[in-house]
Amino acid sequence: MASLPNRSTVSKGKYSLTDFSIQRTLGTGSFGRVHLVRSVHNNRYYAIKVLKKAQIVKMKQVEHTNDERRMLKLVEHPFLIRMWGTFQDSKNLFMVMDYVEGGELFSLLRKSQRFPNPVAKFYAAEVTLALEYLHSHNIIYRDLKPENILLDKNGHIKITDFGFAKEVRDVTWTLCGTPDYIAPEVVTTKAYNKSVDWWSLGILIYEMLTGYTPFYDHTPMKTYENILMGHVRYPSYLHPDVTDLLTKLITKDLTRRYGNLQGGPQDVKNHPWFSEVIWEKLLSKDIETPYEPPIQSGVGDTSLFDSYPEEELDYGIVCPDPYGKLFGDF
């Protein structure tokens, strides 16, 4: 196992609110929001993820949040989001990231309804390289889905949101992830490891090619039941090679699931569906992307992100902070 770069994971005293001017909201979630910001020093655009401490504590996500900061500080890969630093005020945590202008793969997929075989293959191959990198550093990602895959200005992927990522030497038990994408071993609260990311890769490929997930139901409990039943219907328009790969990823049997066997990620990369992928060229982004986002680069173009109502922000407020000690490394 390769070990992560031996860098300091502490990010104190690097940035503050006065280093940025906030432009607009790019996304919202249960803990806070992501803003497009502009550096007052170099005029570049960044994304700042802001999390409310009280909300994190209430939802028992302190460990996940600290894990996310630590993981993002350590990972360095062409297909993973980069974090520049963090800071905090009395009420909020701030994570300064790359601004990835091309929007979510999710939005592109909804617009396209489904992707042609070569397009799905391109994105799946880049995701495979990202997972291979994370797993070689004992990190399980645990939240693979089209909403967490952004496209850069050239159309390459950046996996974002490390809220569920965890460094795991052996096994872990936490139930987390998005219902449609959760592996059966997580649903049944068995001990699990990297196998769960390869299951999710199978679900992702299936959704890219069909426009829907194989176990979907509008109630999570029924979705979980479907996952445990494990019946997947493969539409006849799917290429036989991809159907074969999907049966090897979306399988409950961990002794047969690709990515989880002796050959590790190599089994996935060597599968006939990926036969024309030149992995070294892909890793160096030396391959034409199937879609180039229609944006103006470097000017803070947000046309590919949804609009959100802007709120009165309490950033920078000074007041008693009962939770600061829980987030000492921010």
DAGI-V93724 format. One record per pair of residues at least 12 apart in sequence whose C-alpha atoms are under 8 Angstrom apart, sorted by the first residue. I is the first residue (numbers start at 0). GAP is how many residues later the second one is. D is the distance in whole Angstrom. If there is no record, write none. Layout:
BEGIN
i-><I I>
gap-><GAP GAP>
d-><D D>
END
This chain:
BEGIN
i-><0 0 0 1 1 2 2 3 3 3 4 4 6 8 8 8 8 9 9 9 10 10 10 10 10 11 11 11 11 12 13 13 13 14 14 14 15 15 16 16 18 18 18 19 19 19 19 20 20 20 20 21 21 21 21 22 22 22 22 23 23 23 24 24 24 24 25 25 25 25 25 26 26 26 27 29 30 30 30 30 30 31 31 31 31 32 32 32 33 33 33 33 34 34 34 34 35 35 35 43 44 44 44 44 44 45 45 45 45 46 46 46 46 46 47 47 47 47 48 48 48 48 49 49 49 49 50 50 50 51 51 51 52 52 52 52 53 53 56 61 61 63 63 63 63 64 65 65 66 66 66 66 67 67 67 67 67 67 68 68 70 70 70 70 71 72 74 76 76 77 77 77 78 78 78 78 78 78 78 78 79 79 79 79 79 80 80 80 80 80 81 81 82 82 82 82 83 83 83 84 85 86 87 88 88 88 88 89 89 89 89 89 89 89 90 90 90 90 90 91 92 93 99 99 99 99 99 100 100 100 100 100 100 100 100 100 101 101 101 101 101 101 101 101 101 102 102 102 102 102 103 103 103 103 103 103 103 104 104 104 104 104 104 105 105 105 106 108 108 109 112 112 113 113 113 113 113 114 114 114 114 115 116 116 118 119 119 119 120 120 120 121 121 122 122 123 123 123 124 124 124 125 125 125 125 126 126 126 127 127 127 127 128 129 130 131 134 136 137 137 137 138 138 138 138 138 139 139 139 139 139 139 139 140 140 140 140 140 141 141 141 141 141 141 142 142 142 142 142 142 142 142 142 143 143 143 143 143 144 144 144 145 147 147 150 151 152 152 152 152 153 153 153 153 154 154 154 154 154 155 155 163 163 167 169 170 170 170 171 171 171 172 172 172 172 172 173 173 174 174 178 178 178 179 179 179 179 179 179 179 180 180 180 180 181 181 181 182 182 182 182 182 183 183 183 183 184 186 186 193 194 194 194 194 197 197 197 197 197 198 198 198 198 199 200 201 201 201 201 202 204 205 208 209 213 213 214 214 214 227 229 229 240 240 241 244 244 244>
gap-><135 136 137 134 135 133 134 70 71 133 69 70 67 61 64 65 320 60 319 320 74 75 76 318 319 74 75 317 318 74 71 72 73 70 71 72 71 72 298 299 20 21 22 17 18 19 20 16 17 18 19 13 14 15 16 12 13 14 15 12 13 286 282 283 284 285 276 279 280 281 282 278 279 281 280 25 19 20 21 24 25 17 18 19 20 16 17 18 13 14 15 16 12 13 14 15 12 63 264 254 53 54 253 254 255 50 51 52 53 49 50 51 52 53 46 47 48 49 45 46 47 48 42 43 44 45 41 42 43 39 40 41 38 39 40 270 37 269 266 264 265 99 100 101 102 98 261 263 96 97 98 99 93 94 95 96 97 98 26 261 91 94 95 96 90 12 59 53 56 80 205 206 47 48 50 51 77 78 79 80 50 77 78 79 80 16 17 77 78 79 15 16 12 13 14 15 12 13 14 12 244 243 242 226 227 228 229 226 227 228 229 230 231 234 223 224 226 228 230 223 237 236 50 51 52 53 58 50 51 52 194 196 199 200 201 203 48 49 50 51 53 191 192 193 202 47 48 49 201 202 42 43 44 45 46 47 201 41 42 43 44 45 46 40 41 43 40 99 102 101 97 98 93 94 95 96 97 93 94 95 96 93 92 122 171 85 88 89 84 152 153 167 168 33 34 77 80 81 144 149 152 30 31 156 157 30 32 74 73 137 140 141 154 29 66 133 59 30 29 30 31 26 27 28 29 55 25 26 27 28 53 54 57 21 23 24 25 56 22 23 34 35 54 55 19 21 22 33 34 35 38 54 57 37 53 56 57 60 36 55 59 58 12 13 142 141 139 140 142 144 135 137 138 139 134 135 136 137 138 129 133 12 13 25 23 20 21 22 19 20 21 13 16 17 18 19 12 15 12 14 41 44 45 33 34 35 36 40 43 44 18 19 22 23 14 17 18 13 16 17 44 69 40 43 44 68 67 37 41 66 59 62 64 65 51 59 60 61 62 50 51 52 58 50 48 43 44 47 48 47 41 40 29 25 18 19 12 15 17 24 21 22 31 32 31 23 26 28>
d-><6 7 8 6 6 8 6 7 7 6 7 8 7 6 6 7 8 8 5 7 6 6 7 6 6 7 7 7 6 7 7 7 7 7 7 6 6 8 8 7 6 6 7 6 5 5 5 5 5 7 7 7 6 4 7 7 5 5 7 5 7 7 7 6 8 7 8 6 7 7 7 8 8 7 8 8 8 5 6 6 6 8 6 5 6 6 5 7 6 6 4 6 6 5 6 8 7 7 8 7 8 6 7 8 6 7 6 5 4 6 5 6 5 8 6 5 5 6 6 5 7 8 6 6 5 7 6 5 7 6 5 6 6 5 7 7 7 7 8 7 8 6 6 8 8 6 7 8 7 8 7 6 8 5 5 7 6 8 8 8 7 7 8 8 7 8 8 7 8 7 7 8 7 7 8 6 7 5 4 6 7 8 5 5 7 7 7 5 6 5 6 6 7 6 4 7 5 6 8 8 5 5 6 7 6 7 7 7 6 6 6 7 5 7 8 8 7 8 7 7 7 8 7 7 5 7 8 7 6 6 8 7 8 7 7 7 7 5 5 5 7 5 8 7 6 6 6 8 5 6 7 6 7 6 4 6 8 5 6 8 6 6 7 5 5 8 8 7 7 7 8 5 8 6 5 5 5 6 5 8 8 7 7 8 6 7 6 6 8 8 7 8 8 8 7 7 8 6 8 8 8 8 7 7 8 8 8 8 8 8 8 8 7 8 7 6 7 8 5 6 6 7 5 4 6 8 6 5 6 7 7 6 7 7 6 4 7 7 6 6 7 6 7 6 8 6 8 8 5 7 8 8 8 7 7 6 7 8 7 8 6 7 5 6 8 8 7 6 7 6 7 8 5 7 6 7 6 5 6 8 7 7 7 7 7 6 5 5 5 6 6 7 6 6 5 6 7 7 7 7 6 7 7 7 8 6 6 8 7 8 8 5 6 8 7 8 7 5 6 7 7 8 8 6 6 6 8 7 8 7 7 8 7 5 6 8 7 6 8 5 5 7 8 8 7 8 5 5 6 7 8 7 7 8 6 7 6 8 7 8 7 7 6 5 6 8 7 7>
END
